[in-house]
Amino acid sequence: MLEAVSAVVREAGRIAAGRCGTDYKRWEKAPGHPVCEIDLEVDAFLRERLSALDPEAGWLSEETLDASDRMERRRLWVVDPIDGTRDYLRGRPGWCVSVALVEERTPLLGILDAPARGEHWTARKGAGAWRNGERLRVSARRELAGARVPTDQLPAVDGDLVAVAKPNSIALRIALVAAGEADLVATLKWGFEWDIAAAALIAAEAGATVTGALGQPLAFNSASGEAFGVLVATPAIHADAVERLRERAMDLV
């Protein structure tokens, strides 16, 4: 199944990449939330092809009206046709197609395709994570001070951390931890499951500790399709990161 899903996601990436930089319609679903017609085209392609692979699975996608019966399904496709739409619209490489297959609230398969970066990421529960055919492993960092964080700017209170290049896609930022190219990614706000489901499995299979912003376990296919934050880090620094961010997170819950 992983190979079949991977092939579909690669093709979706090719479709999106082929239209990037061309003339297409774009608008805002809500202030600060851009979308374009390519999001919808890729979403429709993925739904047709993935549903053919597993017709019994439910569907949760950023660009599809939420189906009320998905919580009754044992399995669920969790899809973001273009994660990092802002970078896509600007012709930058920090976007990807994100697909996860969830069973009993746990991701079984996770695939990211980032054609503008020449990267294809895959993971299967219990079988490891891979980028372009190479096995992934998190870094060996053991101290929070000096941890690399994909961000545009660090707040003064986190001045002992190190900012590294940040793709607009949160899925790709999480994947950087899996690849050992970052040590910590944290968001302190409510976000959608389609942003993180595939990347969460990739990071976990590469050895990262993956939780919500308060250190709580992540579970997918919730009624709202949302989770409060995500905190992905190398195992030795995860607890310290939770403690550092706890007060800030609690102020935002």
C-alpha positions in Angstrom: 0.0 0.0 0.0 2.8 2.4 0.8 4.2 2.1 -2.7 0.8 2.7 -4.3 0.0 5.7 -2.2 3.5 7.1 -2.7 3.0 6.9 -6.5 -0.3 8.8 -6.3 1.3 11.5 -4.1 4.2 11.8 -6.5 1.8 12.4 -9.4 -0.1 15.0 -7.4 3.2 16.7 -6.8 3.9 16.7 -10.5 0.5 18.2 -11.2 1.0 21.0 -8.7 4.6 21.7 -9.8 3.5 21.9 -13.5 1.1 24.7 -12.7 3.3 26.6 -10.3 4.2 30.0 -11.8 1.4 29.9 -14.4 -1.8 31.9 -14.5 -4.5 30.5 -12.2 -7.2 31.9 -9.9 -6.4 32.6 -6.3 -8.4 34.0 -3.4 -8.7 33.9 0.4 -11.0 31.5 2.2 -10.7 33.7 5.2 -8.4 36.6 6.0 -4.8 35.3 6.0 -5.8 31.9 4.5 -4.9 31.9 0.8 -6.1 29.2 -1.6 -5.9 28.7 -5.4 -7.6 26.6 -8.0 -4.6 24.2 -8.0 -5.3 23.3 -4.4 -8.8 22.2 -5.6 -7.5 20.4 -8.7 -4.9 18.4 -6.7 -7.5 17.7 -4.0 -9.9 16.2 -6.5 -7.2 14.1 -8.1 -6.1 12.7 -4.7 -9.6 11.9 -3.6 -10.3 10.0 -6.8 -7.1 8.0 -6.7 -6.8 7.4 -3.0 -10.5 6.4 -2.7 -9.8 3.8 -5.4 -7.0 2.4 -3.3 -9.1 2.2 -0.1 -12.8 2.8 -0.8 -13.8 2.2 2.8 -11.6 4.9 4.2 -13.1 8.3 5.2 -11.8 11.6 4.0 -10.5 14.7 5.8 -8.9 17.4 3.6 -8.3 21.1 3.8 -10.1 21.7 0.6 -13.1 19.4 0.9 -16.3 19.9 2.9 -15.9 17.7 6.0 -18.0 14.5 5.8 -19.9 13.8 8.9 -19.5 10.0 8.6 -15.7 10.0 8.7 -15.6 9.4 12.5 -17.5 6.2 11.9 -14.9 4.9 9.6 -12.0 2.7 10.9 -9.6 4.3 8.4 -9.3 7.9 7.2 -7.3 9.7 4.5 -5.9 13.0 5.9 -4.9 15.2 3.1 -3.4 18.7 2.5 -3.2 19.0 -1.3 -0.7 21.9 -1.0 0.7 22.5 2.4 2.6 25.8 2.4 0.3 27.6 -0.1 1.9 31.0 0.5 5.3 29.6 -0.8 3.5 28.0 -3.7 1.8 31.2 -4.7 5.1 33.1 -4.5 7.0 30.5 -6.6 9.1 29.4 -3.6 10.0 25.8 -2.9 8.7 25.5 0.7 5.5 23.6 -0.1 4.5 20.0 -0.4 1.6 17.5 -1.0 0.8 15.8 2.3 -1.1 12.5 2.7 -1.6 10.3 5.7 -3.7 7.1 6.1 -5.0 7.0 9.7 -6.4 3.9 11.4 -8.0 4.0 14.8 -6.8 7.6 15.3 -3.1 6.7 14.5 -1.2 7.3 11.3 -0.2 4.2 9.5 1.3 5.8 6.3 2.7 9.2 5.8 3.9 10.7 2.5 5.1 14.2 1.6 6.0 15.1 -1.9 8.0 18.4 -2.3 8.9 18.5 -6.0 10.3 22.0 -5.9 12.9 20.7 -3.4 13.4 17.4 -5.1 12.2 15.6 -2.0 9.9 12.6 -1.5 9.3 11.6 2.1 7.6 8.3 3.2 7.0 6.5 6.4 5.1 3.4 7.5 4.2 2.7 11.1 6.8 0.5 12.7 9.0 0.4 9.5 10.9 3.6 9.6 11.0 6.9 7.6 12.8 7.7 4.3 13.6 10.7 2.1 14.5 9.9 -1.5 15.2 6.3 -0.5 17.6 7.2 2.4 16.7 6.1 5.9 16.1 9.1 8.2 17.3 9.5 11.8 16.9 12.5 14.1 20.0 14.3 15.4 21.7 13.3 18.6 21.2 16.7 20.3 20.9 16.4 24.0 20.8 20.1 25.1 18.0 22.5 24.4 20.4 25.4 24.2 21.7 25.5 20.7 18.8 23.5 19.2 18.1 24.4 15.6 14.6 25.7 14.9 13.1 26.4 11.4 11.8 29.9 11.9 12.0 33.4 10.5 12.9 35.0 13.9 13.3 33.7 17.4 11.8 35.7 20.4 14.4 37.2 22.8 13.4 34.6 25.5 14.6 31.9 23.1 17.9 33.6 22.2 19.9 30.4 23.1 18.3 28.6 20.2 19.5 28.7 16.6 17.2 29.8 13.7 17.5 27.8 10.5 15.8 28.2 7.1 12.0 27.8 7.4 9.8 26.5 4.6 6.2 27.8 4.8 4.9 24.2 5.0 4.7 23.1 8.7 4.8 19.5 7.4 8.3 20.2 5.9 9.4 21.9 9.0 8.5 18.8 11.0 10.2 16.6 8.4 13.5 18.6 8.9 13.6 17.2 12.4 13.2 13.7 11.0 16.1 14.3 8.7 18.4 15.7 11.5 18.5 19.1 9.8 16.6 20.7 12.7 16.1 19.7 16.4 12.9 21.3 17.4 9.6 22.5 15.9 6.8 23.9 18.0 3.5 25.6 17.3 1.4 27.2 20.0 -2.0 27.5 18.4 -4.9 25.4 17.3 -4.1 23.8 13.9 -5.6 21.2 11.6 -4.9 17.5 11.5 -4.2 17.7 7.7 -1.2 19.9 8.4 0.6 17.5 10.6 -0.6 13.9 10.3 1.8 12.7 7.6 4.8 14.6 9.0 4.1 13.5 12.5 4.5 9.8 11.5 7.6 10.6 9.5 9.2 12.3 12.5 8.2 9.6 14.9 9.5 6.9 12.7 12.8 8.7 12.5 13.1 8.7 16.3 11.6 12.1 17.2 9.3 12.6 20.1 6.0 14.0 18.7 3.3 15.5 20.9 0.9 18.4 21.2 2.1 21.8 22.4 1.6 20.8 26.1 3.2 17.4 25.7 -0.1 15.7 25.2 -0.4 12.7 22.9 -1.7 13.4 19.4 -4.8 11.5 18.1 -6.3 12.0 14.7 -9.8 11.9 13.3 -11.2 14.1 16.1 -14.6 15.7 15.8 -13.1 19.1 15.1 -10.2 17.9 13.0 -8.0 20.1 15.1 -5.2 19.8 17.7 -3.7 22.3 20.0 -0.2 22.8 18.7 2.5 20.3 17.9 5.9 19.9 19.5 8.4 17.7 17.6 12.0 17.4 19.0 14.9 15.0 19.5 14.0 12.8 22.5 16.6 14.2 24.9 15.3 17.8 24.6 11.6 17.3 24.2 10.7 17.5 27.9 12.8 20.6 28.4 11.0 22.2 25.4 7.6 21.4 26.8 8.6 23.0 30.1 10.0 26.1 28.4 6.9 26.6 26.3 4.3 25.5 28.9 3.4 29.0 30.3 3.1 30.5 26.8 1.0 27.6 25.6 -1.3 27.7 28.6 -2.0 31.4 27.9 -3.2 30.4 24.4 -5.3 27.3 25.1 
